[in-house]
Amino acid sequence: MQAPVQPPFIPKHLVRLFVCGQNAEAIAGDLAEEFVELVSTAGLEYARRWYWRQSAKTVANLAVATFGTASWLMSATIICGFLLLGFALSIPERMIDAVLDWHRHGVIPYYTWPQMQSYLFWLNNAIMAGRLITAMLVGCVVALVAKRREMVATTALGFLWAIFGSVDLLIWFAKPAPLRTPVWFLLVTTYVYPLALVLGGMLVRIVRSHTARRSEEPTAH
């Protein structure tokens, strides 16, 4: 017996992430039924494209409705999250510099050019890793505040951060070459940090959904 065709994995779970409570199951079930019918009438490829479009429309409509019903709360959460991220991203660098200063006690921590290059390589990568973790933690904080709107809040914050970062990229091209920050650093700051924010929101959303399902399960006596 042939197994039933399943909807595309990514959009199916995106809908469950963005839609909360029983609505998530109802909407996912309706989309799955329509998908199965389209597979039999119009073919698998058409059904998959339709499922992607409908899932994107569902998520977009939910985001618009969320801002419409809680515009002040969402705006305040996103603005505070933006300011928190701007402040928190400086913490890993300050911590690493403090550790290095304490470790060397005023002595230069390298002696040859290759050693200096190695030192700078690990220093920059440690700062970058720390900032990525910090961005994810800020996403968790924003998601915790925006209860039942975790993904909408962190995604909007990520878009806002990417917009400001794109402006910095345009300014980067106008600067003289000696004054330019490495372009890879700006690209990570602009487009990878927003993904870390969304990942933090996703983690909080998954934990809350799992906890809610566990609480709804009947207790065995």
PyRosetta script that sets phi, psi and omega in degrees:
from pyrosetta import init, pose_from_sequence

init()
pose = pose_from_sequence("MQAPVQPPFIPKHLVRLFVCGQNAEAIAGDLAEEFVELVSTAGLEYARRWYWRQSAKTVANLAVATFGTASWLMSATIICGFLLLGFALSIPERMIDAVLDWHRHGVIPYYTWPQMQSYLFWLNNAIMAGRLITAMLVGCVVALVAKRREMVATTALGFLWAIFGSVDLLIWFAKPAPLRTPVWFLLVTTYVYPLALVLGGMLVRIVRSHTARRSEEPTAH")
pose.set_psi(1, 128.0)
pose.set_omega(1, -176.7)
pose.set_phi(2, -74.7)
pose.set_psi(2, 134.9)
pose.set_omega(2, 180.0)
pose.set_phi(3, -69.2)
pose.set_psi(3, 145.0)
pose.set_omega(3, 179.2)
pose.set_phi(4, -64.7)
pose.set_psi(4, 146.3)
pose.set_omega(4, 179.8)
pose.set_phi(5, -72.2)
pose.set_psi(5, 132.9)
pose.set_omega(5, -178.4)
pose.set_phi(6, -99.5)
pose.set_psi(6, 147.6)
pose.set_omega(6, 175.1)
pose.set_phi(7, -62.5)
pose.set_psi(7, 161.3)
pose.set_omega(7, 176.8)
pose.set_phi(8, -55.2)
pose.set_psi(8, 139.0)
pose.set_omega(8, -172.3)
pose.set_phi(9, -64.2)
pose.set_psi(9, -49.3)
pose.set_omega(9, -172.6)
pose.set_phi(10, -63.5)
pose.set_psi(10, -54.7)
pose.set_omega(10, -179.1)
pose.set_phi(11, -64.5)
pose.set_psi(11, -32.0)
pose.set_omega(11, 178.8)
pose.set_phi(12, -60.6)
pose.set_psi(12, -44.0)
pose.set_omega(12, -178.2)
pose.set_phi(13, -80.2)
pose.set_psi(13, -25.1)
pose.set_omega(13, 174.2)
pose.set_phi(14, -63.1)
pose.set_psi(14, -42.2)
pose.set_omega(14, 178.1)
pose.set_phi(15, -61.2)
pose.set_psi(15, -42.4)
pose.set_omega(15, -179.9)
pose.set_phi(16, -67.4)
pose.set_psi(16, -29.4)
pose.set_omega(16, 178.7)
pose.set_phi(17, -73.9)
pose.set_psi(17, -39.7)
pose.set_omega(17, -174.4)
pose.set_phi(18, -85.9)
pose.set_psi(18, -25.9)
pose.set_omega(18, -179.1)
pose.set_phi(19, -101.0)
pose.set_psi(19, 133.7)
pose.set_omega(19, -174.2)
pose.set_phi(20, -104.2)
pose.set_psi(20, 156.0)
pose.set_omega(20, 170.9)
pose.set_phi(21, 68.0)
pose.set_psi(21, -151.7)
pose.set_omega(21, -177.5)
pose.set_phi(22, -67.8)
pose.set_psi(22, -24.7)
pose.set_omega(22, 177.7)
pose.set_phi(23, -59.3)
pose.set_psi(23, -34.5)
pose.set_omega(23, -179.8)
pose.set_phi(24, -61.2)
pose.set_psi(24, -46.5)
pose.set_omega(24, -179.7)
pose.set_phi(25, -66.2)
pose.set_psi(25, -39.8)
pose.set_omega(25, -179.0)
pose.set_phi(26, -65.7)
pose.set_psi(26, -47.3)
pose.set_omega(26, -178.8)
pose.set_phi(27, -65.8)
pose.set_psi(27, -44.1)
pose.set_omega(27, 178.6)
pose.set_phi(28, -61.6)
pose.set_psi(28, -38.5)
pose.set_omega(28, 178.4)
pose.set_phi(29, -66.5)
pose.set_psi(29, -41.7)
pose.set_omega(29, 178.6)
pose.set_phi(30, -64.0)
pose.set_psi(30, -43.7)
pose.set_omega(30, 178.8)
pose.set_phi(31, -63.9)
pose.set_psi(31, -38.2)
pose.set_omega(31, 179.7)
pose.set_phi(32, -66.2)
pose.set_psi(32, -39.8)
pose.set_omega(32, 177.9)
pose.set_phi(33, -63.8)
pose.set_psi(33, -45.6)
pose.set_omega(33, 178.0)
pose.set_phi(34, -61.8)
pose.set_psi(34, -38.2)
pose.set_omega(34, 179.9)
pose.set_phi(35, -62.2)
pose.set_psi(35, -46.1)
pose.set_omega(35, -179.4)
pose.set_phi(36, -62.6)
pose.set_psi(36, -40.4)
pose.set_omega(36, 178.9)
pose.set_phi(37, -64.9)
pose.set_psi(37, -40.8)
pose.set_omega(37, 179.8)
pose.set_phi(38, -68.1)
pose.set_psi(38, -33.5)
pose.set_omega(38, 177.2)
pose.set_phi(39, -59.7)
pose.set_psi(39, -41.5)
pose.set_omega(39, -178.0)
pose.set_phi(40, -76.3)
pose.set_psi(40, -26.2)
pose.set_omega(40, -176.4)
pose.set_phi(41, -101.3)
pose.set_psi(41, -35.6)
pose.set_omega(41, -174.2)
pose.set_phi(42, -120.1)
pose.set_psi(42, -6.6)
pose.set_omega(42, 179.0)
pose.set_phi(43, 102.5)
pose.set_psi(43, 159.4)
pose.set_omega(43, -173.8)
pose.set_phi(44, -67.2)
pose.set_psi(44, -44.1)
pose.set_omega(44, -176.4)
pose.set_phi(45, -63.9)
pose.set_psi(45, -43.6)
pose.set_omega(45, 177.9)
pose.set_phi(46, -63.1)
pose.set_psi(46, -41.3)
pose.set_omega(46, 179.7)
pose.set_phi(47, -62.9)
pose.set_psi(47, -39.1)
pose.set_omega(47, 179.0)
pose.set_phi(48, -66.3)
pose.set_psi(48, -43.4)
pose.set_omega(48, 178.3)
pose.set_phi(49, -62.5)
pose.set_psi(49, -41.3)
pose.set_omega(49, 178.5)
pose.set_phi(50, -63.0)
pose.set_psi(50, -41.7)
pose.set_omega(50, -178.2)
pose.set_phi(51, -64.0)
pose.set_psi(51, -41.9)
pose.set_omega(51, 176.6)
pose.set_phi(52, -59.8)
pose.set_psi(52, -46.6)
pose.set_omega(52, -178.8)
pose.set_phi(53, -62.8)
pose.set_psi(53, -46.0)
pose.set_omega(53, -178.0)
pose.set_phi(54, -66.7)
pose.set_psi(54, -37.0)
pose.set_omega(54, 178.2)
pose.set_phi(55, -65.5)
pose.set_psi(55, -42.5)
pose.set_omega(55, 178.4)
pose.set_phi(56, -63.3)
pose.set_psi(56, -41.6)
pose.set_omega(56, 178.3)
pose.set_phi(57, -64.4)
pose.set_psi(57, -39.9)
pose.set_omega(57, 179.5)
pose.set_phi(58, -62.2)
pose.set_psi(58, -45.8)
pose.set_omega(58, 179.9)
pose.set_phi(59, -65.4)
pose.set_psi(59, -42.1)
pose.set_omega(59, -180.0)
pose.set_phi(60, -64.8)
pose.set_psi(60, -43.6)
pose.set_omega(60, 178.6)
pose.set_phi(61, -63.0)
pose.set_psi(61, -38.4)
pose.set_omega(61, 178.2)
pose.set_phi(62, -64.3)
pose.set_psi(62, -42.0)
pose.set_omega(62, 179.6)
pose.set_phi(63, -62.0)
pose.set_psi(63, -44.1)
pose.set_omega(63, 179.4)
pose.set_phi(64, -63.8)
pose.set_psi(64, -43.8)
pose.set_omega(64, 179.7)
pose.set_phi(65, -64.3)
pose.set_psi(65, -36.6)
pose.set_omega(65, 179.7)
pose.set_phi(66, -63.7)
pose.set_psi(66, -45.2)
pose.set_omega(66, 178.4)
pose.set_phi(67, -69.0)
pose.set_psi(67, -28.6)
pose.set_omega(67, 179.3)
pose.set_phi(68, -72.2)
pose.set_psi(68, -34.8)
pose.set_omega(68, -177.2)
pose.set_phi(69, -91.6)
pose.set_psi(69, -20.8)
pose.set_omega(69, -178.9)
pose.set_phi(70, -141.8)
pose.set_psi(70, 52.4)
pose.set_omega(70, -173.0)
pose.set_phi(71, -64.5)
pose.set_psi(71, -43.3)
pose.set_omega(71, -178.2)
pose.set_phi(72, -67.0)
pose.set_psi(72, -43.5)
pose.set_omega(72, 179.7)
pose.set_phi(73, -63.5)
pose.set_psi(73, -45.9)
pose.set_omega(73, -178.7)
pose.set_phi(74, -66.0)
pose.set_psi(74, -42.8)
pose.set_omega(74, -179.7)
pose.set_phi(75, -62.9)
pose.set_psi(75, -45.0)
pose.set_omega(75, 179.5)
pose.set_phi(76, -64.0)
pose.set_psi(76, -40.8)
pose.set_omega(76, 179.8)
pose.set_phi(77, -63.3)
pose.set_psi(77, -43.5)
pose.set_omega(77, -177.7)
pose.set_phi(78, -69.4)
pose.set_psi(78, -42.9)
pose.set_omega(78, 179.7)
pose.set_phi(79, -64.2)
pose.set_psi(79, -45.4)
pose.set_omega(79, 178.0)
pose.set_phi(80, -63.3)
pose.set_psi(80, -38.6)
pose.set_omega(80, 176.7)
pose.set_phi(81, -64.4)
pose.set_psi(81, -38.0)
pose.set_omega(81, 177.8)
pose.set_phi(82, -62.9)
pose.set_psi(82, -47.0)
pose.set_omega(82, 179.3)
pose.set_phi(83, -65.5)
pose.set_psi(83, -39.9)
pose.set_omega(83, 178.8)
pose.set_phi(84, -63.1)
pose.set_psi(84, -41.9)
pose.set_omega(84, 179.6)
pose.set_phi(85, -64.5)
pose.set_psi(85, -43.6)
pose.set_omega(85, 178.8)
pose.set_phi(86, -59.5)
pose.set_psi(86, -37.0)
pose.set_omega(86, 178.0)
pose.set_phi(87, -75.7)
pose.set_psi(87, -44.3)
pose.set_omega(87, -172.5)
pose.set_phi(88, -69.0)
pose.set_psi(88, -28.2)
pose.set_omega(88, -177.6)
pose.set_phi(89, -66.4)
pose.set_psi(89, -18.4)
pose.set_omega(89, 178.1)
pose.set_phi(90, -84.2)
pose.set_psi(90, -12.8)
pose.set_omega(90, -175.5)
pose.set_phi(91, -67.2)
pose.set_psi(91, -47.0)
pose.set_omega(91, -178.9)
pose.set_phi(92, -58.1)
pose.set_psi(92, -40.9)
pose.set_omega(92, -179.8)
pose.set_phi(93, -64.6)
pose.set_psi(93, -42.7)
pose.set_omega(93, 179.8)
pose.set_phi(94, -64.5)
pose.set_psi(94, -39.0)
pose.set_omega(94, -179.9)
pose.set_phi(95, -66.2)
pose.set_psi(95, -44.5)
pose.set_omega(95, -179.0)
pose.set_phi(96, -66.2)
pose.set_psi(96, -41.8)
pose.set_omega(96, 176.9)
pose.set_phi(97, -61.5)
pose.set_psi(97, -40.7)
pose.set_omega(97, 179.5)
pose.set_phi(98, -63.5)
pose.set_psi(98, -41.4)
pose.set_omega(98, 178.9)
pose.set_phi(99, -64.6)
pose.set_psi(99, -42.4)
pose.set_omega(99, -180.0)
pose.set_phi(100, -66.5)
pose.set_psi(100, -41.6)
pose.set_omega(100, 177.7)
pose.set_phi(101, -62.3)
pose.set_psi(101, -40.8)
pose.set_omega(101, 178.6)
pose.set_phi(102, -66.6)
pose.set_psi(102, -36.5)
pose.set_omega(102, -175.7)
pose.set_phi(103, -71.4)
pose.set_psi(103, -40.3)
pose.set_omega(103, -173.6)
pose.set_phi(104, -90.7)
pose.set_psi(104, -18.8)
pose.set_omega(104, 178.1)
pose.set_phi(105, 54.1)
pose.set_psi(105, 44.1)
pose.set_omega(105, 178.2)
pose.set_phi(106, 85.2)
pose.set_psi(106, -3.4)
pose.set_omega(106, 179.0)
pose.set_phi(107, -92.5)
pose.set_psi(107, 137.0)
pose.set_omega(107, 179.5)
pose.set_phi(108, -62.4)
pose.set_psi(108, 129.5)
pose.set_omega(108, -173.1)
pose.set_phi(109, -83.2)
pose.set_psi(109, 13.5)
pose.set_omega(109, 176.6)
pose.set_phi(110, -143.5)
pose.set_psi(110, 159.7)
pose.set_omega(110, -174.0)
pose.set_phi(111, -125.8)
pose.set_psi(111, -30.4)
pose.set_omega(111, 179.7)
pose.set_phi(112, -122.0)
pose.set_psi(112, 167.2)
pose.set_omega(112, 179.0)
pose.set_phi(113, -59.8)
pose.set_psi(113, -47.1)
pose.set_omega(113, 176.5)
pose.set_phi(114, -59.2)
pose.set_psi(114, -38.6)
pose.set_omega(114, 178.4)
pose.set_phi(115, -65.8)
pose.set_psi(115, -38.6)
pose.set_omega(115, 177.4)
pose.set_phi(116, -64.6)
pose.set_psi(116, -42.4)
pose.set_omega(116, 178.1)
pose.set_phi(117, -61.6)
pose.set_psi(117, -41.7)
pose.set_omega(117, 177.9)
pose.set_phi(118, -64.6)
pose.set_psi(118, -41.5)
pose.set_omega(118, 179.1)
pose.set_phi(119, -61.0)
pose.set_psi(119, -47.2)
pose.set_omega(119, -179.6)
pose.set_phi(120, -65.6)
pose.set_psi(120, -36.5)
pose.set_omega(120, 179.6)
pose.set_phi(121, -61.8)
pose.set_psi(121, -50.2)
pose.set_omega(121, -178.4)
pose.set_phi(122, -70.4)
pose.set_psi(122, -33.2)
pose.set_omega(122, 177.0)
pose.set_phi(123, -62.7)
pose.set_psi(123, -49.5)
pose.set_omega(123, -178.3)
pose.set_phi(124, -65.1)
pose.set_psi(124, -39.9)
pose.set_omega(124, -179.7)
pose.set_phi(125, -69.7)
pose.set_psi(125, -35.3)
pose.set_omega(125, 177.0)
pose.set_phi(126, -65.6)
pose.set_psi(126, -41.3)
pose.set_omega(126, 177.9)
pose.set_phi(127, -63.6)
pose.set_psi(127, -43.3)
pose.set_omega(127, -179.1)
pose.set_phi(128, -63.4)
pose.set_psi(128, -44.7)
pose.set_omega(128, 178.8)
pose.set_phi(129, -63.0)
pose.set_psi(129, -41.8)
pose.set_omega(129, 178.5)
pose.set_phi(130, -62.7)
pose.set_psi(130, -38.3)
pose.set_omega(130, 179.2)
pose.set_phi(131, -69.7)
pose.set_psi(131, -36.4)
pose.set_omega(131, 177.1)
pose.set_phi(132, -63.9)
pose.set_psi(132, -43.7)
pose.set_omega(132, 177.4)
pose.set_phi(133, -63.9)
pose.set_psi(133, -39.0)
pose.set_omega(133, 178.6)
pose.set_phi(134, -63.4)
pose.set_psi(134, -43.0)
pose.set_omega(134, 178.1)
pose.set_phi(135, -61.0)
pose.set_psi(135, -40.4)
pose.set_omega(135, 178.4)
pose.set_phi(136, -65.1)
pose.set_psi(136, -39.6)
pose.set_omega(136, 178.7)
pose.set_phi(137, -66.4)
pose.set_psi(137, -38.5)
pose.set_omega(137, 175.7)
pose.set_phi(138, -63.0)
pose.set_psi(138, -39.7)
pose.set_omega(138, 175.0)
pose.set_phi(139, -59.9)
pose.set_psi(139, -37.9)
pose.set_omega(139, 176.9)
pose.set_phi(140, -64.9)
pose.set_psi(140, -41.8)
pose.set_omega(140, -179.8)
pose.set_phi(141, -63.8)
pose.set_psi(141, -46.0)
pose.set_omega(141, 179.3)
pose.set_phi(142, -62.0)
pose.set_psi(142, -40.9)
pose.set_omega(142, 179.3)
pose.set_phi(143, -65.8)
pose.set_psi(143, -37.2)
pose.set_omega(143, 178.2)
pose.set_phi(144, -64.2)
pose.set_psi(144, -37.4)
pose.set_omega(144, 178.7)
pose.set_phi(145, -71.6)
pose.set_psi(145, -42.9)
pose.set_omega(145, -177.3)
pose.set_phi(146, -86.9)
pose.set_psi(146, 66.4)
pose.set_omega(146, -176.8)
pose.set_phi(147, -60.9)
pose.set_psi(147, 133.2)
pose.set_omega(147, -177.7)
pose.set_phi(148, 68.4)
pose.set_psi(148, 3.3)
pose.set_omega(148, 176.3)
pose.set_phi(149, -133.1)
pose.set_psi(149, 30.4)
pose.set_omega(149, -171.5)
pose.set_phi(150, -58.8)
pose.set_psi(150, -50.7)
pose.set_omega(150, -174.3)
pose.set_phi(151, -71.2)
pose.set_psi(151, -37.0)
pose.set_omega(151, 178.9)
pose.set_phi(152, -64.1)
pose.set_psi(152, -44.4)
pose.set_omega(152, -177.8)
pose.set_phi(153, -65.3)
pose.set_psi(153, -48.0)
pose.set_omega(153, -177.1)
pose.set_phi(154, -70.8)
pose.set_psi(154, -34.7)
pose.set_omega(154, 176.8)
pose.set_phi(155, -66.6)
pose.set_psi(155, -43.3)
pose.set_omega(155, 177.5)
pose.set_phi(156, -62.9)
pose.set_psi(156, -41.1)
pose.set_omega(156, 177.3)
pose.set_phi(157, -63.2)
pose.set_psi(157, -40.4)
pose.set_omega(157, 177.8)
pose.set_phi(158, -62.6)
pose.set_psi(158, -42.3)
pose.set_omega(158, 177.5)
pose.set_phi(159, -63.3)
pose.set_psi(159, -42.1)
pose.set_omega(159, 179.5)
pose.set_phi(160, -61.6)
pose.set_psi(160, -44.7)
pose.set_omega(160, 178.9)
pose.set_phi(161, -63.5)
pose.set_psi(161, -39.8)
pose.set_omega(161, 179.9)
pose.set_phi(162, -66.0)
pose.set_psi(162, -35.1)
pose.set_omega(162, 178.7)
pose.set_phi(163, -64.4)
pose.set_psi(163, -48.4)
pose.set_omega(163, 178.6)
pose.set_phi(164, -64.3)
pose.set_psi(164, -37.1)
pose.set_omega(164, 177.6)
pose.set_phi(165, -66.0)
pose.set_psi(165, -35.5)
pose.set_omega(165, 177.5)
pose.set_phi(166, -64.7)
pose.set_psi(166, -35.6)
pose.set_omega(166, 174.9)
pose.set_phi(167, -63.4)
pose.set_psi(167, -41.0)
pose.set_omega(167, 177.0)
pose.set_phi(168, -61.9)
pose.set_psi(168, -36.4)
pose.set_omega(168, 177.8)
pose.set_phi(169, -63.8)
pose.set_psi(169, -40.6)
pose.set_omega(169, 177.9)
pose.set_phi(170, -64.2)
pose.set_psi(170, -40.3)
pose.set_omega(170, 177.4)
pose.set_phi(171, -65.8)
pose.set_psi(171, -34.5)
pose.set_omega(171, 179.9)
pose.set_phi(172, -58.2)
pose.set_psi(172, -40.4)
pose.set_omega(172, -178.9)
pose.set_phi(173, -68.6)
pose.set_psi(173, -23.4)
pose.set_omega(173, -179.3)
pose.set_phi(174, -85.2)
pose.set_psi(174, -11.2)
pose.set_omega(174, -178.0)
pose.set_phi(175, -82.5)
pose.set_psi(175, 152.1)
pose.set_omega(175, 172.2)
pose.set_phi(176, -62.1)
pose.set_psi(176, 148.6)
pose.set_omega(176, -175.1)
pose.set_phi(177, -55.1)
pose.set_psi(177, -41.5)
pose.set_omega(177, -179.0)
pose.set_phi(178, -64.8)
pose.set_psi(178, -22.3)
pose.set_omega(178, -176.9)
pose.set_phi(179, -95.7)
pose.set_psi(179, 1.0)
pose.set_omega(179, -175.1)
pose.set_phi(180, -80.0)
pose.set_psi(180, 135.6)
pose.set_omega(180, 167.8)
pose.set_phi(181, -69.7)
pose.set_psi(181, 145.9)
pose.set_omega(181, 177.3)
pose.set_phi(182, -52.1)
pose.set_psi(182, 132.8)
pose.set_omega(182, -173.7)
pose.set_phi(183, -63.8)
pose.set_psi(183, -32.3)
pose.set_omega(183, 179.7)
pose.set_phi(184, -63.0)
pose.set_psi(184, -34.2)
pose.set_omega(184, 179.1)
pose.set_phi(185, -65.3)
pose.set_psi(185, -44.0)
pose.set_omega(185, 178.7)
pose.set_phi(186, -65.4)
pose.set_psi(186, -37.3)
pose.set_omega(186, 179.5)
pose.set_phi(187, -65.5)
pose.set_psi(187, -42.1)
pose.set_omega(187, 177.7)
pose.set_phi(188, -65.0)
pose.set_psi(188, -45.7)
pose.set_omega(188, -179.7)
pose.set_phi(189, -60.1)
pose.set_psi(189, -38.2)
pose.set_omega(189, -173.6)
pose.set_phi(190, -80.8)
pose.set_psi(190, -41.3)
pose.set_omega(190, -168.3)
pose.set_phi(191, -117.8)
pose.set_psi(191, -15.1)
pose.set_omega(191, 178.6)
pose.set_phi(192, -95.3)
pose.set_psi(192, -37.9)
pose.set_omega(192, 177.0)
pose.set_phi(193, -58.3)
pose.set_psi(193, -42.2)
pose.set_omega(193, 176.0)
pose.set_phi(194, -58.7)
pose.set_psi(194, -36.2)
pose.set_omega(194, 177.4)
pose.set_phi(195, -65.6)
pose.set_psi(195, -36.7)
pose.set_omega(195, 176.9)
pose.set_phi(196, -66.2)
pose.set_psi(196, -37.5)
pose.set_omega(196, 175.8)
pose.set_phi(197, -60.0)
pose.set_psi(197, -47.7)
pose.set_omega(197, -179.3)
pose.set_phi(198, -64.8)
pose.set_psi(198, -36.8)
pose.set_omega(198, 177.9)
pose.set_phi(199, -62.1)
pose.set_psi(199, -39.8)
pose.set_omega(199, 176.5)
pose.set_phi(200, -62.0)
pose.set_psi(200, -43.7)
pose.set_omega(200, 176.2)
pose.set_phi(201, -62.9)
pose.set_psi(201, -37.3)
pose.set_omega(201, 179.0)
pose.set_phi(202, -64.6)
pose.set_psi(202, -41.4)
pose.set_omega(202, 179.5)
pose.set_phi(203, -62.2)
pose.set_psi(203, -44.3)
pose.set_omega(203, 179.2)
pose.set_phi(204, -65.1)
pose.set_psi(204, -41.0)
pose.set_omega(204, -179.8)
pose.set_phi(205, -62.7)
pose.set_psi(205, -43.5)
pose.set_omega(205, -179.3)
pose.set_phi(206, -64.8)
pose.set_psi(206, -43.3)
pose.set_omega(206, 179.7)
pose.set_phi(207, -63.5)
pose.set_psi(207, -44.0)
pose.set_omega(207, 179.6)
pose.set_phi(208, -64.9)
pose.set_psi(208, -40.2)
pose.set_omega(208, 178.7)
pose.set_phi(209, -64.5)
pose.set_psi(209, -42.5)
pose.set_omega(209, 179.4)
pose.set_phi(210, -64.3)
pose.set_psi(210, -41.8)
pose.set_omega(210, 179.2)
pose.set_phi(211, -64.5)
pose.set_psi(211, -40.6)
pose.set_omega(211, 179.5)
pose.set_phi(212, -64.5)
pose.set_psi(212, -41.3)
pose.set_omega(212, 178.8)
pose.set_phi(213, -65.6)
pose.set_psi(213, -39.0)
pose.set_omega(213, 179.0)
pose.set_phi(214, -64.6)
pose.set_psi(214, -37.6)
pose.set_omega(214, -179.4)
pose.set_phi(215, -71.9)
pose.set_psi(215, -26.0)
pose.set_omega(215, 179.8)
pose.set_phi(216, -82.9)
pose.set_psi(216, -16.3)
pose.set_omega(216, -179.8)
pose.set_phi(217, -68.6)
pose.set_psi(217, 139.3)
pose.set_omega(217, 179.2)
pose.set_phi(218, -65.8)
pose.set_psi(218, 139.0)
pose.set_omega(218, 179.9)
pose.set_phi(219, -82.8)
pose.set_psi(219, 129.0)
pose.set_omega(219, -179.3)
pose.set_phi(220, -77.9)
pose.set_psi(220, 135.6)
pose.set_omega(220, 179.4)
pose.set_phi(221, -106.5)
pose.dump_pdb("model.pdb")
